[in-house]
Amino acid sequence: MDLDETLRELRQAAVPAFADAVFIHLDDPLPVGTERSTGPVVLRLHSSERTWPGALHADTALCTDQALYSGRTPPPLPDIAERVEPAGSGRLAELLRDGRPAFGDAPGNTPAVAELLGVGTVPPGTLPPGHRLIIAPLHGSHHVMGTVALFRRADRPVFTSDDLLVASQLATHTALGVQKAVMYGHEAAVADTLQHTMLPSSLPEPTGIRLASRYLPASKTAQVGGDWYDAIPLPGNRIALVVGDVMGHSMTSAAIMGQLRTIVQTLAGLDLPPNEVLHHLDEQAQRLGSDHIATCLYAIYDPISHRLLMANAGHPPAVLLHEDGRAEVLGVPPGAPIGVGGVVFESVEMAAPTGATLVLYTDGLVESRDTDIGSGVEALRGTLQRAPQGLASLEVLCDHVLGTLGPGTRDDDIALLAARFDGFPPDSVGYWFLAPHPMTAGQARRLTRRALRRWGLESLVDPTELMVSEIVTNAVRFASRPLSLRLLRTDVLRCEVTDDSPQVPRMRQAGSGDESGRGLFLVNQLALRWGATRVSSGKVVWFEQKIPAK
């Protein structure tokens, strides 16, 4: 499946046992599948092998200049053209279309040799007399892939008709190998592009957490698989951290991975707890086919409460690196893989200390032919625990973890996601529960006013009070249970109002005689950004304002 390996084997088979020099020209670009090129045929010298000295314009890094002959030094090889454009009606084009090897000095072949050697005419004496050159086209299933030129010195027997059969066999096997390598490379490139477009192009930068990631394809197997990671912002400044692995290495695995990742993102948008996300993901995976199995770990980090909620579907456990350097393998029930069906997943809540780093990964990091997952996880824990305390950067920490793999080949892809918990300063949060009655809007305005004055944001008091009043008034109309008001001060001022009604408000243009319908219009005019998100317990309506520079 490797083009260079195929051509290397041809050169080793031909030189010096069969010929003294071999030069391989390939189509540029090489044709893929059954597609037909509309442009002119262009051949480029790809590689060569020789035991015959001579001046060459081509890359001679692969050549061996050994004086294997004795006695009188034969004339040097002629220059070989690096780039050949066979004329459509020329002899070289006819030989390529015919597909059969031919002697260079056969009647009528002199123009073909001239094109291949890159000269207008072949000067007398350029080639030794007799059958010393064979031109063998490389014919694939649908296209001419290139040509092979085989030379012999004058002190060796001339090529015979039997040698033409040998050259034909060499060219046929080489052409099929080249065709396979091109198709494999094309499919691998398509699959690789498919997979990388399905992975996050960049990670979000929410307040209270720092993120870094790495993805490494397997070294020997196909360069594409089903590993993925994700970081999905959730309402309330929380963030979902996801890592998963679809079994197998193929375009199908990559495609299934993309579908599962999209399903997870959709479920995350519903603000479901981790165990429910995995439950619904398992249901959807079964609809994709019973032969698709995946593992997944889903965690939600809340920087305000400093808590972590996590569920696992057959995935290797996460490792938590504490600020003091202690590494801990988190004990979350692994559950069964996604796609098995009928499995109950469990969410586990735990503390997420400020300064700690959560490391999520796929099994390619901890499992190999020589290492089981248990030993690999323990080795990873030791690697993190022995990491120099100076690795404050997550990027450096990721490189440190992958740097312990060594130069050997890997059996599987590796996806790595690291998250450092910075938390949310308590003095930058205002959080209240309000009963839904007619006086709630006034109460919300007073609480907002006090918080903004405490933070020194007096210039934002009036517009913020007005927007809070409009959103709370709308929530009171539909809420049946207490609603919540939360103010967050980061690089912006964010306000969130949560109630138990799933009805998401929509902005509309109020008529001149309408007494309502202008609330969201005002929010849209005054806020930097605003939105409404439906969650499992109801909805969240939020807006943000830019904090004035001091």
Kinemage of the C-alpha trace (Angstrom):
@kinemage 1
@onewidth
@group {chain A} dominant
@subgroup {mainchain}
@vectorlist {calphas} color= white
{ca met a 1} P 0.000 0.000 0.000
{ca asp a 2} L 3.067 2.266 0.031
{ca leu a 3} L 4.169 3.831 -3.259
{ca asp a 4} L 7.815 4.303 -2.298
{ca glu a 5} L 8.037 0.731 -0.985
{ca thr a 6} L 6.560 -0.643 -4.226
{ca leu a 7} L 9.085 1.213 -6.362
{ca arg a 8} L 11.943 0.294 -4.047
{ca glu a 9} L 11.106 -3.396 -4.479
{ca leu a 10} L 11.076 -2.959 -8.266
{ca arg a 11} L 14.506 -1.342 -8.208
{ca gln a 12} L 15.918 -4.076 -5.977
{ca ala a 13} L 14.467 -6.801 -8.203
{ca ala a 14} L 15.808 -5.231 -11.403
{ca val a 15} L 19.288 -4.012 -10.416
{ca pro a 16} L 21.832 -5.555 -10.762
{ca ala a 17} L 20.382 -9.012 -11.513
{ca phe a 18} L 18.377 -7.977 -14.578
{ca ala a 19} L 19.660 -4.551 -15.577
{ca asp a 20} L 22.430 -2.129 -14.691
{ca ala a 21} L 20.126 0.850 -14.319
{ca val a 22} L 16.393 1.425 -13.947
{ca phe a 23} L 14.552 4.727 -14.208
{ca ile a 24} L 10.895 5.041 -13.234
{ca his a 25} L 8.731 7.833 -14.608
{ca leu a 26} L 5.224 8.245 -13.169
{ca asp a 27} L 2.246 10.250 -14.346
{ca asp a 28} L 2.025 13.678 -12.730
{ca pro a 29} L -0.492 13.663 -11.196
{ca leu a 30} L -1.144 9.950 -10.829
{ca pro a 31} L -4.704 9.035 -11.896
{ca val a 32} L -7.159 7.882 -9.206
{ca gly a 33} L -9.893 5.322 -9.847
{ca thr a 34} L -11.550 5.486 -13.239
{ca glu a 35} L -11.373 9.255 -13.653
{ca arg a 36} L -10.009 10.480 -16.963
{ca ser a 37} L -7.528 13.313 -17.175
{ca thr a 38} L -8.366 15.993 -19.708
{ca gly a 39} L -4.922 17.594 -19.686
{ca pro a 40} L -1.760 16.482 -21.493
{ca val a 41} L 0.181 13.503 -20.164
{ca val a 42} L 3.189 14.531 -18.076
{ca leu a 43} L 5.743 12.005 -16.813
{ca arg a 44} L 8.142 12.849 -13.995
{ca leu a 45} L 11.183 10.873 -12.954
{ca his a 46} L 10.253 9.488 -9.552
{ca ser a 47} L 13.197 7.276 -8.604
{ca ser a 48} L 16.164 5.396 -10.031
{ca glu a 49} L 18.730 2.727 -9.240
{ca arg a 50} L 21.984 2.140 -11.120
{ca thr a 51} L 25.355 0.439 -11.011
{ca trp a 52} L 26.410 2.315 -14.129
{ca pro a 53} L 28.013 5.765 -13.773
{ca gly a 54} L 26.620 8.676 -15.697
{ca ala a 55} L 25.429 12.263 -15.374
{ca leu a 56} L 21.776 12.400 -14.318
{ca his a 57} L 19.429 15.350 -13.979
{ca ala a 58} L 17.211 13.303 -11.703
{ca asp a 59} L 17.252 12.707 -7.975
{ca thr a 60} L 20.132 10.284 -7.398
{ca ala a 61} L 19.699 9.905 -3.661
{ca leu a 62} L 18.479 6.335 -4.228
{ca cys a 63} L 21.191 5.435 -6.739
{ca thr a 64} L 24.179 3.200 -6.029
{ca asp a 65} L 27.293 4.118 -8.012
{ca gln a 66} L 29.292 0.922 -7.686
{ca ala a 67} L 31.866 -0.041 -10.328
{ca leu a 68} L 30.749 -3.658 -10.653
{ca tyr a 69} L 32.274 -4.089 -14.080
{ca ser a 70} L 35.931 -4.676 -14.898
{ca gly a 71} L 38.094 -4.002 -17.877
{ca arg a 72} L 37.370 -1.139 -20.239
{ca thr a 73} L 35.072 1.508 -18.766
{ca pro a 74} L 31.874 1.625 -20.831
{ca pro a 75} L 30.481 4.943 -21.969
{ca pro a 76} L 28.418 6.732 -19.320
{ca leu a 77} L 24.656 6.637 -19.225
{ca pro a 78} L 22.888 9.391 -21.144
{ca asp a 79} L 21.059 12.110 -19.295
{ca ile a 80} L 17.553 11.087 -18.302
{ca ala a 81} L 14.813 13.691 -18.542
{ca glu a 82} L 13.221 14.623 -15.259
{ca arg a 83} L 10.037 15.743 -17.014
{ca val a 84} L 8.639 14.192 -20.179
{ca glu a 85} L 5.588 15.366 -22.127
{ca pro a 86} L 4.938 12.673 -24.745
{ca ala a 87} L 3.500 14.128 -27.930
{ca gly a 88} L -0.012 12.852 -28.515
{ca ser a 89} L 0.879 11.439 -31.926
{ca gly a 90} L 4.491 10.578 -31.040
{ca arg a 91} L 6.104 7.164 -30.784
{ca leu a 92} L 6.458 7.257 -26.971
{ca ala a 93} L 2.714 7.932 -26.595
{ca glu a 94} L 2.034 4.980 -28.946
{ca leu a 95} L 4.210 2.695 -26.809
{ca leu a 96} L 2.428 3.827 -23.661
{ca arg a 97} L -0.995 3.186 -25.196
{ca asp a 98} L 0.111 -0.202 -26.535
{ca gly a 99} L 1.218 -1.232 -23.054
{ca arg a 100} L 3.846 -3.778 -24.119
{ca pro a 101} L 7.597 -3.511 -23.411
{ca ala a 102} L 9.759 -2.684 -26.400
{ca phe a 103} L 13.463 -2.536 -27.221
{ca gly a 104} L 14.875 0.955 -27.433
{ca asp a 105} L 16.690 0.222 -30.684
{ca ala a 106} L 13.779 -1.556 -32.357
{ca pro a 107} L 12.773 -0.062 -35.740
{ca gly a 108} L 10.784 3.133 -35.283
{ca asn a 109} L 11.514 3.513 -31.558
{ca thr a 110} L 14.306 6.068 -31.879
{ca pro a 111} L 11.871 9.026 -31.442
{ca ala a 112} L 10.469 7.417 -28.269
{ca val a 113} L 13.977 7.052 -26.851
{ca ala a 114} L 14.685 10.668 -27.780
{ca glu a 115} L 11.609 11.854 -25.862
{ca leu a 116} L 12.486 9.729 -22.845
{ca leu a 117} L 16.088 10.898 -22.789
{ca gly a 118} L 15.016 14.518 -23.208
{ca val a 119} L 17.021 15.291 -26.357
{ca gly a 120} L 15.885 16.243 -29.844
{ca thr a 121} L 17.786 13.380 -31.472
{ca val a 122} L 19.765 10.464 -30.168
{ca pro a 123} L 23.408 11.066 -31.098
{ca pro a 124} L 25.261 8.055 -32.436
{ca gly a 125} L 26.970 6.180 -29.660
{ca thr a 126} L 24.693 7.527 -26.950
{ca leu a 127} L 23.412 4.001 -26.361
{ca pro a 128} L 25.601 0.923 -26.727
{ca pro a 129} L 24.800 -1.135 -29.830
{ca gly a 130} L 22.264 -3.936 -29.603
{ca his a 131} L 19.210 -4.391 -27.380
{ca arg a 132} L 20.492 -2.428 -24.389
{ca leu a 133} L 17.312 -0.527 -23.448
{ca ile a 134} L 13.794 -1.764 -22.681
{ca ile a 135} L 10.922 0.693 -22.322
{ca ala a 136} L 8.156 -0.960 -20.259
{ca pro a 137} L 4.888 0.992 -19.766
{ca leu a 138} L 3.167 0.763 -16.371
{ca his a 139} L -0.448 -0.127 -17.132
{ca gly a 140} L -3.009 -0.101 -14.321
{ca ser a 141} L -6.582 -1.354 -14.563
{ca his a 142} L -7.815 1.836 -16.205
{ca his a 143} L -4.833 4.080 -16.944
{ca val a 144} L -1.206 4.231 -17.957
{ca met a 145} L 0.583 5.003 -14.674
{ca gly a 146} L 4.039 5.716 -16.126
{ca thr a 147} L 6.988 3.891 -17.622
{ca val a 148} L 10.112 1.961 -16.611
{ca ala a 149} L 13.378 2.271 -18.546
{ca leu a 150} L 15.863 -0.612 -18.098
{ca phe a 151} L 19.503 -0.263 -19.295
{ca arg a 152} L 22.316 -2.778 -19.722
{ca arg a 153} L 26.024 -2.146 -20.250
{ca ala a 154} L 27.835 -3.207 -23.374
{ca asp a 155} L 29.805 -5.902 -21.533
{ca arg a 156} L 26.622 -7.799 -20.641
{ca pro a 157} L 24.422 -9.923 -22.910
{ca val a 158} L 21.860 -8.010 -24.873
{ca phe a 159} L 18.206 -8.127 -23.856
{ca thr a 160} L 16.285 -10.978 -25.488
{ca ser a 161} L 12.615 -11.637 -26.162
{ca asp a 162} L 12.506 -13.618 -22.906
{ca asp a 163} L 13.767 -10.509 -21.144
{ca leu a 164} L 10.820 -8.629 -22.599
{ca leu a 165} L 8.540 -11.100 -20.800
{ca val a 166} L 10.416 -10.524 -17.535
{ca ala a 167} L 10.149 -6.759 -18.026
{ca ser a 168} L 6.433 -7.165 -18.726
{ca gln a 169} L 5.923 -9.072 -15.479
{ca leu a 170} L 7.922 -6.522 -13.505
{ca ala a 171} L 5.934 -3.655 -15.037
{ca thr a 172} L 2.557 -5.360 -14.474
{ca his a 173} L 3.173 -6.077 -10.802
{ca thr a 174} L 4.603 -2.601 -10.279
{ca ala a 175} L 1.655 -0.905 -12.015
{ca leu a 176} L -0.861 -2.785 -9.866
{ca gly a 177} L 1.132 -1.892 -6.747
{ca val a 178} L 1.268 1.769 -7.774
{ca gln a 179} L -2.472 1.747 -8.456
{ca lys a 180} L -3.221 0.219 -5.039
{ca ala a 181} L -0.927 2.700 -3.318
{ca val a 182} L -2.567 5.644 -5.077
{ca met a 183} L -6.075 4.441 -4.228
{ca tyr a 184} L -5.103 3.739 -0.627
{ca gly a 185} L -3.452 7.132 -0.291
{ca his a 186} L -6.487 8.841 -1.799
{ca glu a 187} L -8.946 7.029 0.478
{ca ala a 188} L -6.758 7.624 3.526
{ca ala a 189} L -6.517 11.330 2.677
{ca val a 190} L -10.300 11.571 2.243
{ca ala a 191} L -10.903 9.726 5.512
{ca asp a 192} L -8.290 11.789 7.312
{ca thr a 193} L -9.868 15.000 6.045
{ca leu a 194} L -13.293 13.697 7.034
{ca gln a 195} L -12.156 12.899 10.541
{ca his a 196} L -10.318 16.154 11.102
{ca thr a 197} L -13.283 18.202 9.905
{ca met a 198} L -15.357 16.363 12.488
{ca leu a 199} L -12.957 17.170 15.322
{ca pro a 200} L -13.105 20.631 16.913
{ca ser a 201} L -11.164 23.183 14.884
{ca ser a 202} L -10.567 25.064 18.132
{ca leu a 203} L -11.546 24.761 21.769
{ca pro a 204} L -13.798 27.268 23.532
{ca glu a 205} L -12.328 29.659 26.094
{ca pro a 206} L -14.957 29.880 28.855
{ca thr a 207} L -14.374 31.608 32.137
{ca gly a 208} L -13.188 29.340 34.946
{ca ile a 209} L -11.444 26.633 32.919
{ca arg a 210} L -8.482 26.266 30.569
{ca leu a 211} L -8.366 23.612 27.844
{ca ala a 212} L -5.792 21.891 25.629
{ca ser a 213} L -6.027 18.901 23.320
{ca arg a 214} L -4.007 16.595 21.108
{ca tyr a 215} L -4.872 14.064 18.422
{ca leu a 216} L -2.387 11.519 17.044
{ca pro a 217} L -3.248 8.910 14.392
{ca ala a 218} L -1.895 5.394 14.677
{ca ser a 219} L 1.551 4.867 13.186
{ca lys a 220} L 1.103 1.614 11.302
{ca thr a 221} L -2.604 1.129 10.864
{ca ala a 222} L -4.843 3.313 8.728
{ca gln a 223} L -4.373 6.963 9.502
{ca val a 224} L -8.004 7.384 10.450
{ca gly a 225} L -10.184 6.072 13.229
{ca gly a 226} L -13.099 6.862 15.465
{ca asp a 227} L -11.441 8.781 18.323
{ca trp a 228} L -12.886 12.183 19.206
{ca tyr a 229} L -13.001 14.804 21.924
{ca asp a 230} L -15.131 17.861 22.520
{ca ala a 231} L -15.731 20.769 24.887
{ca ile a 232} L -19.284 22.147 24.787
{ca pro a 233} L -20.320 25.339 26.652
{ca leu a 234} L -23.523 24.892 28.698
{ca pro a 235} L -25.881 27.368 30.357
{ca gly a 236} L -24.643 28.880 33.603
{ca asn a 237} L -20.978 29.047 32.539
{ca arg a 238} L -20.688 25.270 32.836
{ca ile a 239} L -18.918 23.183 30.232
{ca ala a 240} L -19.288 19.591 29.033
{ca leu a 241} L -16.040 17.679 28.484
{ca val a 242} L -16.317 14.670 26.172
{ca val a 243} L -13.974 11.999 24.876
{ca gly a 244} L -15.014 8.946 22.876
{ca asp a 245} L -13.789 6.158 20.646
{ca val a 246} L -15.602 4.252 17.890
{ca met a 247} L -14.077 0.824 17.406
{ca gly a 248} L -12.165 0.260 14.169
{ca his a 249} L -10.001 2.155 11.693
{ca ser a 250} L -11.838 3.071 8.520
{ca met a 251} L -13.896 5.743 6.839
{ca thr a 252} L -16.949 4.054 8.361
{ca ser a 253} L -15.495 4.502 11.857
{ca ala a 254} L -14.810 8.165 11.127
{ca ala a 255} L -18.327 8.680 9.757
{ca ile a 256} L -19.947 6.987 12.768
{ca met a 257} L -17.739 9.094 15.033
{ca gly a 258} L -19.006 12.248 13.355
{ca gln a 259} L -22.618 11.188 13.830
{ca leu a 260} L -22.109 10.302 17.500
{ca arg a 261} L -20.314 13.577 18.138
{ca thr a 262} L -23.215 15.501 16.585
{ca ile a 263} L -25.694 13.547 18.727
{ca val a 264} L -23.696 14.351 21.873
{ca gln a 265} L -23.650 18.040 20.990
{ca thr a 266} L -27.415 18.003 20.488
{ca leu a 267} L -28.020 16.204 23.785
{ca ala a 268} L -25.648 18.587 25.559
{ca gly a 269} L -27.748 21.488 24.276
{ca leu a 270} L -30.702 20.032 26.214
{ca asp a 271} L -28.648 20.354 29.408
{ca leu a 272} L -29.194 16.728 30.385
{ca pro a 273} L -27.143 15.088 33.153
{ca pro a 274} L -24.273 12.864 31.949
{ca asn a 275} L -26.035 9.553 32.563
{ca glu a 276} L -29.033 10.643 30.466
{ca val a 277} L -26.769 11.893 27.675
{ca leu a 278} L -25.117 8.458 27.498
{ca his a 279} L -28.497 6.709 27.693
{ca his a 280} L -29.873 8.632 24.711
{ca leu a 281} L -26.562 8.301 22.853
{ca asp a 282} L -26.775 4.535 23.315
{ca glu a 283} L -30.301 4.520 21.867
{ca gln a 284} L -29.260 6.561 18.835
{ca ala a 285} L -26.141 4.438 18.261
{ca gln a 286} L -28.299 1.310 18.003
{ca arg a 287} L -30.294 2.993 15.239
{ca leu a 288} L -27.037 3.476 13.305
{ca gly a 289} L -26.461 -0.286 13.323
{ca ser a 290} L -25.848 -3.041 15.819
{ca asp a 291} L -22.258 -3.545 14.665
{ca his a 292} L -21.097 -0.078 15.736
{ca ile a 293} L -19.653 -0.049 19.252
{ca ala a 294} L -18.133 2.987 20.945
{ca thr a 295} L -16.929 4.101 24.330
{ca cys a 296} L -17.579 7.549 25.754
{ca leu a 297} L -16.873 9.557 28.876
{ca tyr a 298} L -19.033 12.642 29.505
{ca ala a 299} L -18.341 15.161 32.284
{ca ile a 300} L -19.868 18.517 33.265
{ca tyr a 301} L -17.761 21.060 35.131
{ca asp a 302} L -19.418 23.892 37.085
{ca pro a 303} L -16.834 26.613 37.855
{ca ile a 304} L -19.184 28.345 40.282
{ca ser a 305} L -19.939 25.388 42.556
{ca his a 306} L -16.498 23.824 41.851
{ca arg a 307} L -18.152 20.472 41.195
{ca leu a 308} L -17.718 17.808 38.525
{ca leu a 309} L -20.483 15.462 37.346
{ca met a 310} L -19.331 12.485 35.280
{ca ala a 311} L -20.647 9.288 33.665
{ca asn a 312} L -18.752 6.597 31.775
{ca ala a 313} L -19.738 4.192 28.982
{ca gly a 314} L -16.954 1.609 28.857
{ca his a 315} L -14.204 4.197 28.475
{ca pro a 316} L -10.803 4.293 30.256
{ca pro a 317} L -11.079 6.287 33.497
{ca ala a 318} L -10.201 9.959 33.747
{ca val a 319} L -7.183 11.034 35.791
{ca leu a 320} L -7.277 14.100 38.062
{ca leu a 321} L -3.935 15.802 38.678
{ca his a 322} L -4.189 17.851 41.865
{ca glu a 323} L -2.374 21.122 42.370
{ca asp a 324} L 0.022 19.500 44.870
{ca gly a 325} L 1.171 17.012 42.191
{ca arg a 326} L -0.890 14.037 43.349
{ca ala a 327} L -2.566 12.129 40.488
{ca glu a 328} L -5.825 10.295 41.117
{ca val a 329} L -7.654 7.811 38.889
{ca leu a 330} L -11.312 8.780 39.250
{ca gly a 331} L -13.548 5.947 40.362
{ca val a 332} L -16.547 6.327 38.062
{ca pro a 333} L -18.462 3.110 37.229
{ca pro a 334} L -17.380 2.251 33.673
{ca gly a 335} L -20.707 0.901 32.436
{ca ala a 336} L -21.065 -0.859 29.082
{ca pro a 337} L -19.997 0.617 25.729
{ca ile a 338} L -22.342 2.684 23.590
{ca gly a 339} L -24.325 0.519 21.183
{ca val a 340} L -24.778 -2.467 23.490
{ca gly a 341} L -28.272 -1.378 24.534
{ca gly a 342} L -30.313 -1.859 27.704
{ca val a 343} L -27.590 -0.455 29.962
{ca val a 344} L -28.098 1.845 32.947
{ca phe a 345} L -25.453 4.552 33.273
{ca glu a 346} L -24.605 6.286 36.523
{ca ser a 347} L -23.596 9.906 37.139
{ca val a 348} L -21.074 10.514 39.902
{ca glu a 349} L -20.575 13.957 41.446
{ca met a 350} L -17.258 14.965 42.955
{ca ala a 351} L -15.248 17.997 43.949
{ca ala a 352} L -13.307 19.860 41.259
{ca pro a 353} L -10.600 21.703 43.253
{ca thr a 354} L -9.248 24.956 41.886
{ca gly a 355} L -5.900 24.360 40.200
{ca ala a 356} L -6.551 20.669 39.502
{ca thr a 357} L -6.260 19.274 35.967
{ca leu a 358} L -8.619 16.692 34.505
{ca val a 359} L -7.056 14.444 31.857
{ca leu a 360} L -9.361 12.611 29.446
{ca tyr a 361} L -7.945 10.291 26.777
{ca thr a 362} L -8.665 7.324 24.518
{ca asp a 363} L -7.271 3.826 24.957
{ca gly a 364} L -4.509 4.344 22.402
{ca leu a 365} L -2.624 6.274 25.086
{ca val a 366} L -2.685 3.469 27.664
{ca glu a 367} L -3.108 0.210 25.748
{ca ser a 368} L -0.855 -1.597 23.283
{ca arg a 369} L 0.069 -5.130 22.310
{ca asp a 370} L 2.482 -5.224 25.223
{ca thr a 371} L 0.461 -3.251 27.804
{ca asp a 372} L -3.038 -3.878 29.138
{ca ile a 373} L -5.326 -0.958 29.999
{ca gly a 374} L -4.914 -1.357 33.761
{ca ser a 375} L -1.137 -1.165 33.591
{ca gly a 376} L -1.325 1.656 31.064
{ca val a 377} L -3.640 3.762 33.234
{ca glu a 378} L -1.347 3.273 36.211
{ca ala a 379} L 1.646 4.258 34.060
{ca leu a 380} L -0.217 7.408 32.962
{ca arg a 381} L -1.014 8.243 36.575
{ca gly a 382} L 2.679 7.872 37.422
{ca thr a 383} L 3.676 10.024 34.440
{ca leu a 384} L 1.358 12.827 35.547
{ca gln a 385} L 2.468 12.525 39.155
{ca arg a 386} L 6.131 12.729 38.162
{ca ala a 387} L 5.559 15.671 35.828
{ca pro a 388} L 7.746 18.641 36.777
{ca gln a 389} L 5.901 21.195 38.847
{ca gly a 390} L 6.966 23.806 36.336
{ca leu a 391} L 4.531 22.430 33.736
{ca ala a 392} L 2.037 25.198 34.375
{ca ser a 393} L 1.022 25.276 30.728
{ca leu a 394} L -1.526 22.712 29.612
{ca glu a 395} L 0.070 22.616 26.177
{ca val a 396} L 3.402 21.624 27.707
{ca leu a 397} L 1.669 19.055 29.924
{ca cys a 398} L 0.025 17.432 26.878
{ca asp a 399} L 3.373 17.298 25.092
{ca his a 400} L 4.935 15.787 28.209
{ca val a 401} L 2.301 13.030 28.338
{ca leu a 402} L 2.681 12.164 24.666
{ca gly a 403} L 6.450 12.418 24.903
{ca thr a 404} L 6.497 9.371 27.181
{ca leu a 405} L 5.186 7.151 24.366
{ca gly a 406} L 8.620 6.815 22.817
{ca pro a 407} L 9.479 6.379 19.139
{ca gly a 408} L 7.799 2.969 18.715
{ca thr a 409} L 4.716 2.340 16.631
{ca arg a 410} L 1.226 2.726 18.092
{ca asp a 411} L -1.627 0.298 17.588
{ca asp a 412} L -4.401 2.878 17.895
{ca asp a 413} L -5.219 6.558 17.564
{ca ile a 414} L -4.856 8.851 20.560
{ca ala a 415} L -7.203 11.652 21.558
{ca leu a 416} L -6.204 13.689 24.605
{ca leu a 417} L -8.169 16.459 26.339
{ca ala a 418} L -6.811 18.298 29.371
{ca ala a 419} L -8.883 20.742 31.450
{ca arg a 420} L -7.504 22.889 34.279
{ca phe a 421} L -10.065 24.128 36.803
{ca asp a 422} L -9.649 27.802 37.634
{ca gly a 423} L -13.097 28.142 39.182
{ca phe a 424} L -15.171 31.266 39.506
{ca pro a 425} L -14.401 33.895 42.209
{ca pro a 426} L -17.269 33.858 44.752
{ca asp a 427} L -17.263 37.633 45.022
{ca ser a 428} L -18.091 37.883 41.294
{ca val a 429} L -21.344 35.924 41.559
{ca gly a 430} L -24.800 37.002 42.642
{ca tyr a 431} L -27.363 34.189 42.955
{ca trp a 432} L -30.950 34.413 44.210
{ca phe a 433} L -34.150 32.334 44.159
{ca leu a 434} L -37.326 34.355 43.671
{ca ala a 435} L -40.948 33.341 44.127
{ca pro a 436} L -43.129 33.960 41.028
{ca his a 437} L -45.531 36.715 42.081
{ca pro a 438} L -46.307 40.268 40.833
{ca met a 439} L -43.689 41.874 43.130
{ca thr a 440} L -40.818 39.665 41.918
{ca ala a 441} L -39.674 42.066 39.178
{ca gly a 442} L -39.223 44.895 41.695
{ca gln a 443} L -37.296 42.604 44.017
{ca ala a 444} L -35.029 41.533 41.132
{ca arg a 445} L -34.306 45.171 40.269
{ca arg a 446} L -33.272 45.955 43.875
{ca leu a 447} L -30.972 42.901 44.072
{ca thr a 448} L -29.392 43.814 40.738
{ca arg a 449} L -28.827 47.407 41.811
{ca arg a 450} L -27.062 46.372 45.030
{ca ala a 451} L -24.793 43.858 43.264
{ca leu a 452} L -23.713 46.296 40.545
{ca arg a 453} L -22.946 49.025 43.053
{ca arg a 454} L -20.915 46.562 45.119
{ca trp a 455} L -18.888 45.756 42.000
{ca gly a 456} L -18.429 49.409 41.089
{ca leu a 457} L -20.566 49.143 37.938
{ca glu a 458} L -22.882 52.087 38.611
{ca ser a 459} L -22.922 53.043 34.920
{ca leu a 460} L -24.635 49.735 34.100
{ca val a 461} L -27.329 49.959 36.786
{ca asp a 462} L -30.121 51.565 34.729
{ca pro a 463} L -29.954 49.422 31.557
{ca thr a 464} L -29.354 46.225 33.559
{ca glu a 465} L -32.307 46.919 35.887
{ca leu a 466} L -34.552 47.488 32.899
{ca met a 467} L -33.522 44.261 31.122
{ca val a 468} L -33.694 42.182 34.320
{ca ser a 469} L -37.177 43.533 35.014
{ca glu a 470} L -38.417 42.613 31.527
{ca ile a 471} L -37.008 39.066 31.609
{ca val a 472} L -38.183 38.362 35.171
{ca thr a 473} L -41.661 39.689 34.354
{ca asn a 474} L -41.865 37.303 31.406
{ca ala a 475} L -40.646 34.381 33.583
{ca val a 476} L -43.246 35.130 36.279
{ca arg a 477} L -46.027 34.829 33.685
{ca phe a 478} L -45.193 31.185 32.945
{ca ala a 479} L -43.302 29.867 36.002
{ca ser a 480} L -45.027 27.549 38.449
{ca arg a 481} L -42.084 27.212 40.827
{ca pro a 482} L -39.413 29.613 42.138
{ca leu a 483} L -37.185 31.083 39.475
{ca ser a 484} L -33.517 31.988 39.811
{ca leu a 485} L -31.615 35.176 39.039
{ca arg a 486} L -27.852 35.008 38.627
{ca leu a 487} L -25.357 37.793 37.893
{ca leu a 488} L -21.816 36.911 36.823
{ca arg a 489} L -18.962 39.368 36.533
{ca thr a 490} L -16.131 38.291 34.220
{ca asp a 491} L -14.808 40.195 31.234
{ca val a 492} L -18.516 40.943 30.646
{ca leu a 493} L -21.534 41.273 32.908
{ca arg a 494} L -23.835 38.292 32.385
{ca cys a 495} L -27.371 37.951 33.711
{ca glu a 496} L -29.304 34.642 33.713
{ca val a 497} L -32.937 34.077 34.619
{ca thr a 498} L -34.041 30.449 34.930
{ca asp a 499} L -37.622 29.178 35.281
{ca asp a 500} L -39.425 25.850 34.926
{ca ser a 501} L -41.401 26.720 31.777
{ca pro a 502} L -40.092 25.171 28.535
{ca gln a 503} L -41.682 27.960 26.475
{ca val a 504} L -38.786 29.938 24.982
{ca pro a 505} L -39.571 33.639 24.381
{ca arg a 506} L -39.317 35.038 20.875
{ca met a 507} L -38.756 38.681 19.991
{ca arg a 508} L -41.565 40.285 18.004
{ca gln a 509} L -42.410 43.738 16.785
{ca ala a 510} L -45.201 45.194 18.961
{ca gly a 511} L -47.938 47.255 17.362
{ca ser a 512} L -48.569 50.912 18.294
{ca gly a 513} L -51.597 49.938 20.389
{ca asp a 514} L -50.102 46.853 22.087
{ca glu a 515} L -49.475 47.022 25.832
{ca ser a 516} L -46.854 44.243 25.789
{ca gly a 517} L -44.335 42.633 23.465
{ca arg a 518} L -41.565 45.220 23.755
{ca gly a 519} L -39.469 43.531 26.470
{ca leu a 520} L -37.181 41.429 24.302
{ca phe a 521} L -36.972 44.233 21.762
{ca leu a 522} L -35.488 46.437 24.502
{ca val a 523} L -33.125 43.629 25.569
{ca asn a 524} L -31.996 43.228 21.968
{ca gln a 525} L -31.272 46.966 21.723
{ca leu a 526} L -29.455 47.335 25.056
{ca ala a 527} L -27.507 44.066 25.435
{ca leu a 528} L -24.218 43.130 23.845
{ca arg a 529} L -25.618 39.610 23.299
{ca trp a 530} L -28.656 37.725 24.507
{ca gly a 531} L -30.303 34.348 24.045
{ca ala a 532} L -32.688 31.726 25.408
{ca thr a 533} L -31.804 28.066 25.979
{ca arg a 534} L -34.216 25.244 26.726
{ca val a 535} L -32.893 22.946 29.468
{ca ser a 536} L -34.214 19.763 31.090
{ca ser a 537} L -35.787 21.713 33.961
{ca gly a 538} L -37.230 24.553 31.861
{ca lys a 539} L -35.311 27.366 30.175
{ca val a 540} L -32.634 29.984 30.744
{ca val a 541} L -32.874 33.500 29.308
{ca trp a 542} L -29.627 35.443 29.458
{ca phe a 543} L -27.965 38.623 28.277
{ca glu a 544} L -24.488 40.117 28.446
{ca gln a 545} L -23.170 43.660 28.656
{ca lys a 546} L -19.734 45.025 28.087
{ca ile a 547} L -18.052 46.218 31.279
{ca pro a 548} L -16.732 49.777 30.844
{ca ala a 549} L -12.971 50.158 30.991
{ca lys a 550} L -11.727 51.873 34.129
